[in-house]
Amino acid sequence: MIHGRDAEEECFEMTKNLETVIFHCYGGSIKTMEKITDAGHYISVPTLVCFSEHHRDIARNIPLDLMLIETDSPYLSPRKGRNEPAYLVDSVGVIAKFRDISAEEVATITTKNTKKAFKL
């Protein structure tokens, strides 16, 4: 699990040969994200996707089989105040709209990916 804020490229270089890596709360470039996903690693989209165009661009470009969603609780809330896991539904709806799939599909895909990534 990597939270490599402003150091995504460097973190990728250190972890590119590992089997399972999750880039938590990813906010780096699309170019680096493509390197990460080409290596088979996961990108976790925070609830910032609800209002950040940059994070929407990231989520538009992540291969669905490598997308995870997360809250980065208690920070980065899509609503006023403290963030909490229940707000994942906000991200699911936003991602569904611009990926042109249903919210149920986003939830199913990201749940499956989470189980695979964490070997649950």
Summary of the structure (lengths in Angstrom):
residues: 120
radius of gyration: 13.3
end to end distance: 15.6
largest distance: 39.5
contacts: 353
relative contact order: 0.14
helix: 52%
strand: 8%
